[in-house]
Amino acid sequence: MRSRWGWLRPGHLGSEVDRATFRTMHTASLAGPPLRSGLTEASATKAIRHLRDLLGAPAVALTDTAHLLAWEGRHQHHTDQAARLATPVVADGATSVGDKSQVPCDDPRCPVRHVIVSPLTVEDRVVGTFQVYSPTLSAGLVRATNEVARWVSAQLELAELDASRTRLMEAEVRALRAQISPHFIYNSLTAIASFVRTDPERARELLLDFADFTRYSFRRHGEFTTLAEELRSIERYLVLEKARFGDRLQVTLRVAPEVLPAVVPFLCLQPLVENAVRHGLEDKDGPGRITIVGEDHDTECVVSIEDDGVGEDPERVRRALAGDDSMDSVGLGNVDERLRSTFGDDYGLVVETAPGAGTKVIVRIPKFTPGVRP
C-alpha cells in the first residue's frame, strides 16, 4: 500500500543519522527500566550491557560510592581498580580522566590506556560513578561519557521520586488509620458490648465484622486495592455503625458489577463514608440516609457517597481539600491528594454541599491505569 506521503516508505527510517538516533534511543530504553528501581547490583547488572552499547567502549563499570556493582566488557583484570577510581569522584563530584598510570596492569596486550569516571548524582548527592575504559581518549568520548552518566542519573532520580511517592502514600495511609481508628474502635466496641447480654449471637456476628474490618484497615501490604474490596470493608463498617445508630441510619448501596475490578488507592472511600456518618448524621435530628452508588462510564467509573445530613459550609470543605489540618474532617484532603497523585488532577474529589442540604462526594476513577495494580 502506497503511503500518503511520498517520502515515508515502509521499513525506511530516514538518513543514517536518523537510524543512528533510533538505535541510540532504543538502547537507552532498554537500560532505563532496571535503573528505575535504583542503583543496586541487580539493576546495574541488567543495565550495564546497554550502557556499553551506547558508547562502544571495550569496557565500562558502574559503582556505588564505595563498591563495584557491575562490569561489562573485556579486560576484567581492571575490575579491582573501579572502587579506588570512584573515591575522588564521589568526594568532589567532578569527572576524572586518567591515563595508564591510573589503570596499570601486567598484561602487555591489554589495550586499556585511559579511564573516564563520571559521577552519578541524585538531588545533588553523588550516589555512584559510571566508568569507561578505553585505548584512546578524545574530547568527544569524555562528553559522551558525561552525557550517559547524566542520563543514568536522571533515571536514578526518577527511581528516588517513585520511592518518595511510595513512602509519602504509606505515610498518608498511616495518618488516615490514626484518624479513623480511635473514634471508630471506641464506638464499635461500645455498640458490641450493648448486645453481649441481650443478643449474644448478634454480638458475636458484630465482633466478626469488627475483626474483618480492622484486619483490612490495618493490613501492611499494598498501597492499592480493588473497588470491590474497599466496598466490602465499607459494608462491614456500616453494619457496625447501624448497630450503634439503629433505625436512625439507613443505607442504600447500588454498584454496577462492571466497576468492581477497578483499582483504587487503599482506604480512599472509607474516610468519605465515615465523614458522611460523623458530619452528616450524628448532629441530625431523626433518621438519616447514606447512599453509595457506583456507575459504569465507559473507561471510567464514578462513585458517589451522599448523605441527607446537616451539610457543610463550602468554604470549610475547600479548606479541608487544600489540606487544612484544623478542619474536623477525616482525611478529606488526604484522599483528594492520593487520588490526584495516582490518576492525575482530573480525578480528585468533587464535593457538593451547603448548610442544611446534605453532602455529596463524587469520586471519578479510570478503570485501568498503567502501573497501578492491587
C-alpha positions in Angstrom: 0.0 0.0 0.0 1.4 3.4 -1.0 2.0 5.9 1.7 0.1 9.2 1.6 3.4 10.9 2.0 5.9 10.1 -0.8 9.0 10.2 1.5 7.5 7.8 4.1 8.1 4.3 2.8 7.6 1.0 4.8 10.9 0.0 6.5 12.5 3.3 5.9 14.0 5.1 8.9 15.4 8.1 7.0 19.1 9.0 6.8 22.0 7.3 8.6 21.8 9.9 11.3 18.1 9.1 11.8 18.9 5.4 12.0 21.7 6.1 14.5 19.4 8.2 16.6 16.8 5.5 16.6 19.4 2.8 17.7 20.6 5.1 20.5 17.1 5.8 21.8 16.2 2.1 21.6 19.4 1.1 23.5 18.7 3.7 26.1 15.1 2.5 26.5 16.4 -1.0 27.3 18.7 0.4 30.1 16.1 2.6 31.6 13.7 0.1 33.4 16.3 -1.6 35.6 17.7 1.8 36.7 14.2 3.0 37.7 14.4 0.6 40.6 17.5 2.4 42.0 21.3 1.8 41.9 21.8 -1.7 43.1 24.0 -4.6 42.0 20.9 -6.3 40.3 19.9 -3.1 38.4 23.4 -2.3 37.4 24.0 -5.8 36.1 20.9 -5.6 33.9 21.6 -2.1 32.6 25.3 -2.0 32.0 25.4 -4.0 28.8 23.1 -1.4 27.2 25.2 1.4 28.5 28.3 -0.1 27.0 26.5 -0.4 23.7 25.7 3.3 23.8 29.5 4.1 23.8 31.0 1.1 22.0 33.8 1.1 24.6 35.9 -2.0 25.4 34.7 -2.0 29.0 32.5 0.0 31.3 31.7 -0.2 35.0 29.1 1.0 37.5 29.9 1.6 41.1 28.1 3.0 44.1 30.1 5.3 46.4 32.4 2.5 47.6 32.0 -0.7 45.6 31.9 -2.1 42.1 28.3 -3.0 41.2 28.8 -4.3 37.6 31.4 -4.6 34.9 30.7 -5.2 31.2 33.4 -6.0 28.6 36.8 -7.5 28.3 39.9 -6.8 30.5 38.3 -7.8 33.8 41.7 -7.7 35.5 40.9 -4.0 35.9 37.8 -4.6 38.0 39.7 -4.3 41.3 40.6 -0.7 40.3 37.0 0.5 39.9 36.3 1.3 43.6 39.6 3.1 44.0 38.9 5.2 40.9 35.4 6.1 42.2 36.7 7.5 45.5 37.9 11.0 44.4 34.9 11.5 42.0 32.5 10.7 44.8 34.3 13.1 47.0 34.4 16.2 44.7 31.6 15.4 42.3 33.7 16.1 39.1 34.5 13.9 36.2 38.0 12.4 36.3 40.1 11.4 33.3 43.1 9.1 33.9 45.9 7.7 31.9 47.8 4.4 32.0 49.2 5.3 35.5 45.6 5.2 36.8 44.8 1.8 35.2 48.1 -0.1 35.4 48.3 -3.8 34.5 50.9 -6.5 33.8 49.3 -7.7 30.5 51.3 -6.2 27.6 48.4 -7.0 25.2 45.9 -5.0 27.2 44.7 -2.1 25.1 43.3 -0.1 28.1 45.2 3.1 28.4 42.7 5.6 29.7 39.7 5.7 32.0 36.9 8.3 32.3 35.0 8.3 35.6 31.8 10.4 35.7 29.7 11.0 38.8 26.1 9.7 39.2 24.1 12.3 41.1 20.6 12.3 42.7 19.4 15.6 44.1 23.0 17.0 44.2 24.2 13.9 46.0 26.8 11.7 44.4 25.5 8.1 44.7 28.0 6.3 42.4 30.1 6.5 39.2 30.0 5.5 35.6 33.4 4.4 34.3 34.6 4.0 30.7 37.9 2.1 30.0 39.3 2.8 26.5 42.5 2.5 24.5 42.1 6.1 23.2 41.0 9.4 24.7 39.1 12.2 23.0 37.0 15.2 24.0 34.1 13.5 22.2 34.4 10.4 24.3 34.6 12.4 27.5 31.5 14.3 26.5 29.6 11.1 25.6 30.6 9.5 28.9 29.3 12.6 30.8 26.0 12.5 28.8 25.4 8.8 29.6 26.2 9.5 33.2 23.7 12.3 33.3 21.1 10.1 31.7 21.7 7.4 34.2 21.5 10.0 37.0 18.1 11.1 35.6 16.8 7.5 35.8 18.0 7.2 39.3 16.3 10.5 40.2 13.1 9.1 38.8 13.6 6.0 41.0 14.1 8.2 44.0 10.9 10.1 43.2 9.0 6.8 42.8 10.3 5.7 46.2 9.5 9.0 47.8 6.0 8.9 46.4 5.5 5.4 47.8 6.8 6.5 51.2 4.5 9.5 51.1 1.5 7.4 50.3 2.3 5.0 53.0 2.6 7.9 55.5 -0.7 9.2 54.3 -2.4 5.8 54.8 -0.9 5.7 58.3 -2.3 9.1 59.0 -5.7 8.0 57.9 -5.5 5.0 60.2 -4.6 7.2 63.1 -7.6 9.4 62.5 -10.1 6.7 61.9 -9.2 4.1 64.4 -9.7 5.8 67.8 -13.2 7.1 67.0 -14.3 4.0 65.3 -12.9 1.4 67.7 -14.4 3.1 70.7 -17.9 3.4 69.2 -17.8 -0.1 67.7 -16.8 -1.8 70.9 -19.4 0.1 72.8 -22.1 -1.0 70.4 -21.0 -4.6 70.5 -20.9 -4.6 74.3 -24.5 -3.4 74.4 -25.6 -6.7 72.7 -23.5 -9.1 74.8 -26.3 -9.9 77.3 -29.4 -9.0 75.2 -28.4 -10.7 71.9 -25.2 -12.7 72.2 -25.5 -14.1 68.6 -25.6 -10.6 67.2 -22.7 -9.5 69.4 -20.7 -12.4 68.0 -21.5 -11.5 64.4 -20.7 -7.9 65.0 -17.4 -8.9 66.6 -16.5 -10.9 63.5 -17.4 -7.9 61.3 -15.2 -5.7 63.5 -12.3 -8.1 63.2 -12.6 -8.3 59.4 -12.8 -4.5 59.1 -9.8 -3.8 61.3 -7.8 -6.6 59.6 -8.4 -4.9 56.2 -7.8 -1.4 57.5 -4.5 -2.2 59.2 -3.0 -4.6 56.6 0.6 -3.9 55.9 1.0 -4.6 52.2 -0.1 -2.8 49.1 -1.0 0.8 48.6 -3.8 -0.1 46.2 -6.9 -2.3 46.3 -9.9 -3.1 44.2 -13.1 -1.2 44.4 -14.8 -4.5 45.4 -12.5 -4.9 48.4 -12.9 -1.3 49.5 -16.7 -1.6 49.3 -16.7 -4.9 51.2 -14.9 -3.2 54.0 -17.3 -0.3 53.9 -20.2 -2.7 54.2 -18.7 -4.1 57.4 -18.2 -0.6 58.7 -21.8 0.4 58.0 -23.1 -2.8 59.7 -21.2 -1.7 62.8 -22.5 1.8 62.6 -26.0 0.6 62.2 -25.6 -1.4 65.4 -24.9 2.0 67.1 -27.5 4.2 65.4 -30.2 1.6 64.9 -33.0 2.7 62.6 -31.6 6.2 62.6 -29.1 5.1 59.9 -30.5 4.0 56.6 -28.1 2.8 53.9 -28.6 2.3 50.1 -25.8 0.6 48.2 -26.1 0.3 44.4 -22.9 -0.6 42.4 -22.6 -1.8 38.8 -20.7 -5.1 38.7 -18.5 -3.7 35.8 -16.7 -1.3 38.1 -15.9 -3.7 40.9 -12.4 -4.7 39.5 -11.3 -1.1 39.2 -8.1 -0.4 41.3 -8.2 2.5 43.8 -5.8 3.8 46.5 -6.2 1.8 49.7 -8.7 3.5 52.2 -9.8 6.1 49.7 -13.6 5.6 50.1 -13.8 4.5 53.8 -13.0 8.1 55.1 -15.7 9.6 52.9 -18.3 7.2 54.3 -17.1 7.9 57.8 -17.4 11.6 57.1 -21.0 11.0 55.9 -21.8 9.3 59.2 -20.0 11.7 61.6 -20.7 15.0 59.9 -23.9 14.2 58.2 -25.9 12.2 60.7 -24.5 12.5 64.2 -25.8 16.0 64.6 -29.1 15.5 62.7 -32.4 15.1 64.4 -34.3 11.9 63.3 -33.1 9.3 60.7 -30.6 9.9 58.1 -29.7 8.1 54.8 -26.4 7.4 53.2 -26.5 6.4 49.5 -23.4 4.9 47.8 -23.7 4.5 44.0 -21.0 3.1 41.7 -21.7 3.7 38.0 -20.0 2.4 34.8 -19.0 5.2 32.5 -17.2 3.5 29.6 -13.5 3.7 30.5 -14.2 5.3 33.9 -16.2 4.5 37.0 -18.0 7.1 39.1 -18.6 6.5 42.8 -20.8 8.9 44.7 -21.3 9.0 48.5 -24.3 11.1 49.5 -25.9 11.8 52.9 -29.0 13.9 53.7 -27.4 15.2 56.9 -26.7 18.7 58.1 -24.4 19.7 55.3 -21.3 21.9 55.5 -20.0 25.3 54.7 -18.4 25.0 51.2 -15.5 27.2 52.3 -14.7 24.8 55.1 -14.8 21.9 52.5 -12.5 23.9 50.2 -10.0 24.4 53.1 -10.2 20.7 54.0 -9.4 19.7 50.4 -6.5 22.1 50.5 -5.1 20.2 53.4 -6.0 22.5 56.3 -5.4 20.3 59.4 -7.7 22.5 61.5 -10.8 21.2 59.7 -12.6 18.4 61.5 -12.8 16.1 58.5 -11.5 12.6 58.4 -8.8 12.6 55.7 -10.7 14.6 53.0 -7.6 16.4 51.8 -5.5 13.2 52.2 -7.9 11.2 49.9 -8.1 14.0 47.3 -4.3 14.2 47.2 -3.8 10.5 46.8 -6.4 10.3 44.0 -4.6 13.1 42.2 -1.2 11.6 42.7 -2.3 8.3 41.4 -4.6 9.2 38.5 -3.9 12.9 37.7 -5.5 16.2 38.6 -8.7 15.3 36.6 -9.5 12.7 39.2 -9.7 14.5 42.6 -12.8 14.7 44.8 -15.8 16.8 43.8 -17.9 17.9 46.8 -21.4 19.3 46.6 -22.7 20.6 49.9 -24.4 23.5 51.7 -25.6 24.0 55.3 -28.9 22.1 55.7 -28.6 20.5 52.3 -26.6 17.3 52.9 -23.4 16.4 51.2 -22.5 14.5 48.1 -18.9 13.5 47.3 -18.1 12.3 43.8 -15.1 10.1 43.0 -14.2 9.5 39.4 -11.5 7.0 38.6 -10.3 5.3 35.4 -11.0 1.6 35.1 -7.4 0.9 34.2 -4.2 2.9 34.9 -0.7 1.6 33.7 1.4 0.6 36.7 -1.5 0.8 39.2 -2.2 -2.7 40.5 -3.7 -4.1 43.8 
